[in-house]
Structure formats: structure tokens, C-alpha cells
Amino acid sequence: MARIAPLEPPYTTEIDEALRKWMPPGVARDPLVLFRTLHRNPELASRMRVLGAGLLGHGKLAPKDREIVIDRTCARAGCQYEWGVHVATFGETVALNRDQIDATVSGALAPWSPRERALITAVDELHDSAQISRPTWDALAEHYNEAQLIEFLVLAGWYRLISQLINSLEIENEPWAPSFPEEED
């Protein structure tokens, strides 16, 4: 059970309108538990939506690269909820195959191009030390311009924040989202 219960319908008109803004257009699902929980503090939620929506809908990173960063960041933080939401919502859309999706959790090397491996390595370094080594930075800089590099840092930091929020609030997985893959012995 979550430490702070999400809002439940019926919502006030203001909350209903705000929750609709959080959900992608045309999505038939109810607003995510995360969004309904954030709206226990509607003012903060409205400020957060601007950055989150901007990273997803108006970013400079290719969608596949964005999702690799998000999935690996969430996996390293142990945030099954957000990892599962992104895998279910964006995984196939951005052409991540099953091996790649699983590797965002396991850290396997095999399915990644050099550019994608640089992203995974950078996310891992940020997770472990809150900084990126010179060799990893140089590997990223071979593939991304300065604006993209800054966005990468903000994206990884944003999803670390989201993971901490979800994990600390003990938000349970959405019923339609996958769980982390089982580790093989």
C-alpha cells in the first residue's frame, strides 16, 4: 500500500483538467497512480509536468535513446513502476526489442550499438557516483552535441528523482505495466 494514497474519482474540475494534461492525447487509460499521487500537491505537480512533458515531447535526444536512458535509470534505481510504464508505453514504439528492454535491467552488453553502450555506461556512472568519467563523456560527445549532452544529464537526473519519489512513496505497479524480467540462474 502506498504511503500517500492517490486521488480517486470523482475529481474536482481543476484536478480532472490537470490530470488530462499529464496523459498523452488519445490514451484510453486512467491517469497514472503517480500523477494522481502528485496531485495531492497540485501546485508542485503543475510545475513538474512542464519539465517532464518537455523531456518526453520536445527533447533533442532520439526517442529510442531517451527511452534507453529512462529505462536504465529507473532499473538502476530499482523503480519497477516507472520502468514498466515506459516499457509498456514506449518500448515497441521506439523500436526497443525484448533483449534490449531486458538489458536495461540486467546491464547486458550484447544488444547495444557503441552509441547506446555509451548511454548505458553514462547512466551507470551517474547512478554510482553522480558524475561521468572523461572516457565516458568523450564517448558520448562522439554522438551528441552540447545541447543533447545537457539534456541527457537532465533526463537521467529527472528520472532518478521520479524513481526516488515512487520508491519512497511505495507506489505499486500499474496493472498493465510489466515487471522487471526474471534473472536467469
C-alpha positions in Angstrom: 0.0 0.0 0.0 1.3 3.4 -1.0 2.4 5.8 1.8 0.2 8.5 0.4 -3.0 7.4 -1.3 -3.6 8.7 -4.9 -6.6 10.8 -5.6 -9.6 8.8 -6.6 -12.5 9.9 -8.8 -14.6 11.9 -8.8 -12.1 14.7 -9.2 -12.7 18.4 -8.9 -12.8 20.1 -12.3 -9.4 21.6 -11.8 -7.8 18.3 -10.9 -9.5 16.5 -13.8 -8.2 19.1 -16.2 -4.7 18.9 -14.7 -4.7 15.0 -14.9 -5.8 15.1 -18.5 -2.7 17.3 -19.3 -0.4 14.7 -17.8 -1.7 11.9 -20.0 -0.8 11.7 -23.7 -3.6 12.6 -26.1 -5.8 9.8 -27.1 -4.7 7.4 -24.3 -7.6 5.4 -23.0 -6.0 4.6 -19.6 -7.0 6.2 -16.4 -4.5 8.8 -15.1 -1.4 7.0 -13.7 -1.2 6.4 -10.0 1.9 8.5 -9.9 0.1 11.5 -11.4 -2.9 11.1 -9.1 -0.5 11.0 -6.1 1.4 14.0 -7.2 -1.8 15.9 -7.3 -2.0 15.7 -3.5 0.2 18.8 -4.1 -1.3 20.3 -7.3 0.9 23.3 -7.4 4.1 21.2 -7.3 2.6 18.7 -9.8 1.9 21.5 -12.3 5.5 22.7 -12.1 6.8 19.2 -12.5 4.6 18.5 -15.6 6.3 21.2 -17.6 9.7 19.6 -17.3 8.5 16.0 -17.6 6.4 16.8 -20.7 9.2 18.8 -22.2 11.7 15.9 -21.9 9.2 13.4 -23.4 7.7 15.5 -26.2 10.2 18.1 -27.1 13.6 16.7 -26.4 16.7 16.8 -28.6 17.6 13.1 -28.0 16.2 10.5 -30.3 13.2 8.8 -28.8 15.0 5.4 -28.6 18.0 7.0 -26.9 15.6 8.8 -24.5 13.9 5.6 -23.5 17.2 3.7 -23.0 18.3 6.4 -20.6 14.9 6.4 -18.8 14.7 2.6 -18.6 18.3 2.1 -17.4 18.0 5.0 -14.9 14.8 3.5 -13.4 16.2 0.0 -13.4 19.4 1.0 -11.6 17.2 2.9 -9.0 15.1 -0.2 -8.5 12.0 1.6 -9.7 9.9 -1.1 -11.4 6.9 1.1 -11.6 8.3 3.8 -13.9 10.4 1.2 -15.8 7.3 -0.8 -16.5 5.2 2.2 -17.5 7.9 3.3 -20.0 8.4 -0.2 -21.4 4.7 -0.6 -21.9 4.1 2.8 -23.4 7.2 3.5 -25.4 9.2 0.2 -25.8 7.9 -1.0 -29.1 7.1 2.5 -30.4 10.8 3.4 -30.2 11.9 0.0 -31.6 13.5 -1.4 -28.4 13.5 -5.2 -28.8 13.0 -7.7 -25.9 16.7 -8.3 -25.5 17.4 -4.6 -25.2 14.5 -4.0 -22.8 15.7 -6.8 -20.6 19.3 -5.5 -20.8 18.2 -2.1 -19.4 17.7 -4.1 -16.2 20.5 -6.7 -16.4 23.1 -4.4 -17.9 24.0 -7.0 -20.6 26.4 -5.7 -23.3 25.2 -7.7 -26.3 22.3 -5.7 -27.8 23.8 -2.3 -27.8 25.5 -0.2 -30.5 28.5 1.9 -29.4 26.3 5.0 -29.0 23.7 3.1 -26.9 26.5 1.5 -24.8 27.9 5.0 -24.1 24.4 5.9 -22.8 24.2 2.9 -20.6 27.7 3.4 -19.2 27.0 7.1 -18.5 23.7 6.2 -16.7 25.6 3.7 -14.6 28.3 6.1 -13.7 25.8 8.8 -12.8 24.0 6.2 -10.6 27.2 5.1 -8.9 29.0 8.4 -8.4 26.8 11.3 -9.6 29.3 12.2 -12.3 30.6 10.9 -15.7 34.2 9.9 -16.3 36.2 11.6 -19.0 36.3 8.5 -21.2 32.6 8.0 -21.0 32.0 11.7 -21.6 34.2 11.6 -24.7 32.3 8.5 -25.9 29.0 10.4 -25.6 30.4 13.5 -27.2 31.2 11.4 -30.3 27.5 11.0 -30.8 25.8 14.0 -29.2 26.1 17.8 -29.4 26.3 20.1 -26.4 22.6 20.6 -26.2 21.9 16.9 -26.3 24.6 16.2 -23.6 23.0 18.7 -21.3 19.6 17.2 -22.0 21.0 13.7 -21.3 22.1 14.9 -17.8 18.8 16.5 -17.0 16.9 13.4 -18.3 18.9 11.0 -16.2 18.5 13.2 -13.2 14.8 13.7 -13.7 14.1 10.0 -13.8 16.3 9.4 -10.8 14.1 12.0 -9.0 11.0 10.3 -10.2 12.3 6.9 -9.2 13.2 8.1 -5.7 9.7 9.6 -5.4 7.9 6.4 -6.5 10.1 4.2 -4.4 9.8 6.3 -1.2 6.0 6.6 -1.6 5.9 2.8 -2.2 3.6 3.2 -5.3 2.6 -0.1 -6.6 2.9 -1.1 -10.3 0.2 -0.2 -12.8 -1.7 -3.4 -13.5 -1.0 -3.2 -17.2 2.8 -2.5 -16.9 5.4 -5.3 -17.0 7.6 -6.1 -14.1 11.4 -6.4 -14.2 12.4 -9.6 -16.1 13.3 -12.6 -14.1 17.0 -13.1 -13.6 18.3 -16.4 -15.0 20.4 -18.6 -12.7 
